[in-house]
Amino acid sequence: MIEIAENKCDFCGCCVGVCPVNCIEVKEAEISVDHDICIDCDICVYVCPIEVLSQTDPKKSSKATA
Amino acid sequence: MWKEQKEFDCIVVGGGPAGSTFARIAALGGLSVLLLEKDRDIGMPVRCGEAISDAGIRLFVDPDPRWLASTIDRIRLIAPDETEIEFDLLEKGYILDRRIFDYDLAQYAAQEGAQIVTKAYVDGLVIEDDKVVGVKGTHIGERFEKRAKIVVGADGVESRVGRWAGLKTVIKLKDMECGIQKTVTGIECQDNIFDFYLARRWAPGGYLWVFPKGKNKANIGVAISGYYAKAGKAAHKFLDEFLAWKYPNASVLTTVVGGIPVDKTVKEMVNDGIMLIGDAAHTCNPLTGGGITPGMRSGLLAAETAVKALHNGGPTKKNLQAYEKSWHKIGGKNHERFYRIKDTIFRYTDDDLIKIARGLAAVPEKNRSLMKLFSVAVRKKPSLIFDVARVFAGV
């Protein structure tokens, strides 16, 4: 599951732009992921310039296993 | 007044340079325009290196001295082995103060009659019979729904408006540059020189920039390709390491984060009742990441089409496609050339970059130019030499 460290987020929307299923929403100072739609592809985790997003399932995260 | 008005000719989602340019030209053409910005301020936060060429800005507005933090006439490239290569630019440029610039662009739109609303967050489209007929969202805790003949997605890298309308705006990992920038003060830098640091350790698949803003101030930022970000080292670490090495005493005034779509323009920029402009349509230059001029150009061309369509025939996909045609006619071919050049050189290793630097260093300074630089850079792939010759002619 994608986890968000909201207190780190700058709300830039970089993750939204790459999300293939449009499941991330970024407002002026809020970010949320719709876990029902999310496919755990982790692309948002890779692109975040400040590591706000992470994958909690180690089997799915190439970062965690790297 | 916007609260009482139920319907507009155009609703623009996003108040950056593309959205404000569209709003100004469309209002000037007699259309009723509502521009909705989700943030508290137009022009803030500034997610941008703020560089623009003199010729680029003059296509749309006369530069106001208040916008110009510094004037740039020289470029310095720093190769992986720290060799520095400098040369004069044929065309001068500026580092803008976009807080003021974006504000003024929105004001120009308002002066022509466009209505501008901040803190207006759009979270969906109104769709009837498979056609976009409006937007819905929240304005300071209150729901709103407004109808429009044309909805304009100027919502930047997120480009959700386009997606809601069924247009394909998702950016592939390798075509997303992950950026972070700090505006710092208390550093020594020359006010007329752009610095570009090129090496895997500074910015894999991108570059690190030092853009002076005058008075010992500069925008120092890094953008790395998503392709390399996947390896696990995030952009902020590259920037922090660079600052600790090169400017350990810098004080940070602002930190901003952002994604830069370095992609081909979206295949379909319009559909019935919808147009996409700026980063939302991936108009930013895929090689340099410069997005202000192409964003404003797309806003201008889209607005000209919108005015014609609404005065004659309506906002059908067929009528709005005139915008796509004019975009491709004016800048589209070069955009694709820039993309091809980028797609080759973003994979270059440090050894490749050192060879390019040596090749350019061998050229007498007065003969160096961006055209020369990229001609040297694509020697490994001769099919790109024609692309370089076309896009850098006279630059």
Interface residues (C-beta under 8 A of the other chain):
Chain A: D10 C12 G13 C14 C15 V16 G17 V18 C19 P20 N22 E25 V26 K27 E28 I43 Y46 V47 C48 P49 I50 E51 S62 K63 A66
Chain B: K38 D39 R40 P45 R47 K119 Y121 D123 G156 V157 E158 S159 R160 R163 T169 V170 I171 K172 L173 M176 C178 G179 I180 G226 A229 K230 A231 G232 A234 A235 H236 T255 V256 V257 G258 G259 P261
